Each structure stands twice: as structure tokens, then as C-alpha cells.
Amino acid sequence: MKKVFIVGCGRYMDETYGCPGEWRCLKAAALGEGNFDEPVQVIGFVRCECPGSTLISTIKMTMKLSGVKPEEIYLSNCMVDPKPGCPYMRPEEWARLIEEKIGVKVVLGTHNY
């Protein structure tokens, strides 16, 4: 089973702009729905905290503590299509930065519900 991390927007989860938390992402991952082409094992769920300056180090620390490097990292829907949008960086920029610094493929979006 593929091992993945999910990155969610802490602001969305805390302020419930339409995302009550990670349960939708975890459901899609477990069932292989949305952007997950098969059921996967989520070995890390990382929150991006504004302005995102610690995101890369948080992902690295999660990898170190879990002892497993994910095969893919998914940016949750609240990271990919936030309303209001992230004032700090576009999702494509986050994906490029994570792939460059972590060396793991990034998928934009998690679920379709």
C-alpha cells in the first residue's frame, strides 16, 4: 500500500471556512476516492500554518519522526482551492517548493466532496 502525507491548511481547519478538519481527506485516502487512485496509508498529516514559513521543516520533521519517507504528498483541497485564497503562495508554488526541497511528488487536491 502506498504511503502518503497530506498537507492541510491550518487556517481552514481552525476557522472552518468549509473544511471541518481532515476527515474528508482521510476518508478519500482510505477509500481510494478523489485524487487517490487507490486506497493509501496516510503516515503523516501536516498542517500549514500561516504564513507557511515552517511547512518544509514540519514535513521533514514528520518524516523523521515517522521513520518513513512518503511516496507522495497530497495538498488538501483547502490548500489547493481555498476561498478566500492563500495570500502567501499559490498551490502550484507550494508543490514545486515541496518537490524541490523534499524530493517527493506532490498531488494537488484530495477529494471531490
N, C-alpha and C positions, 0 to 999 in steps of 0.2 A: 504494500500500500504506500502510495506517495506521501511523503512528509512535507507539510507546508506551514508557513507562518501566515497570519492575517494581520494587516495593519489597519486599525480603525481610527477615526477622528475622535479624540477625547472630548472636544467641544460639543460635537453632535451627541455623544453618549451622555454627557453631563447636562446639556441643556435641552435634550430631547427634541431636536429640530425635525423629527420624523423617524429617528432611529432610537429605539428604546435601549439599545445596547447590542451586544454581539450575537444574540440568539439567532437572528436570521442568517448571519454569515455561517455560524456553526451548523445550523440545520442544512443549508445548501451544501456545505462541505461534507457532512455525514452522508447525505443522500446522493451526492454527485449531480446536483442541480445547478442551474445558472451557468456561471463561467467555469465550474468544476466539471470536467468531462468524465469524471469517475469519482466514487467516494474516496476521500483522502483522510489522512490522520493529521489533525491540527496539533502541532507540537509547540506552538507559540502564538499568543495573541498580544500584539503590541499596540499601545495607544500612542498616537501622535499628539503631543501637547504643544499648543501654540507657543512660539512661532515655528516649532519643528526643529529647532537647532540641536536637539538631543536625539532625534529619531535614529540616525545611523548608529550612534553609540548604544542606544537602547536595543536595537536589533542585534548588534554584536554581543552585548551582554546577555541577551536572551539565548542566543546561540551557545554562548559559553556555558551558561547555567544549565541549559537543557542537554548539553553534550552532543547535540545533533545539528548538522547543517541542513536547513530545509532544501528541498529540491526546487521549490517555487515559493515566491512571496506574493500574496494577493493583497492589493489595495482594496479595502472595502468600498461599497457603494458610497458611503458617506465621505470617503476620501476622493472618490472619482467624480461624483456629480453632486457636490454639496450646494445647498441653497439656504442661506447665502454662500457664495463661493469663498474658498480659502484666499485670504488676502496676501498670503506669503508665497505660495508656489502652486503652479498648475500640476495636475496629476501626472502628466507626461514627464514633467521635470523631476518629480519625486521618483518615478520609475527609473529614469535614466541615472539619477544620482545613486539610488539603491543598487542598481545593477552594477554600476561602476565601482562603488565602494565595498559592496558585499560579495559581488560575483555570483549572484543568483538571479534567475529570470523572474521578472515581475509581471503579474497579470493584473489588468485594470478591471476592477469590479468583481463582485462575488455572486450576487443572487438577482433574481428577477421578480421578487415580491416584497 
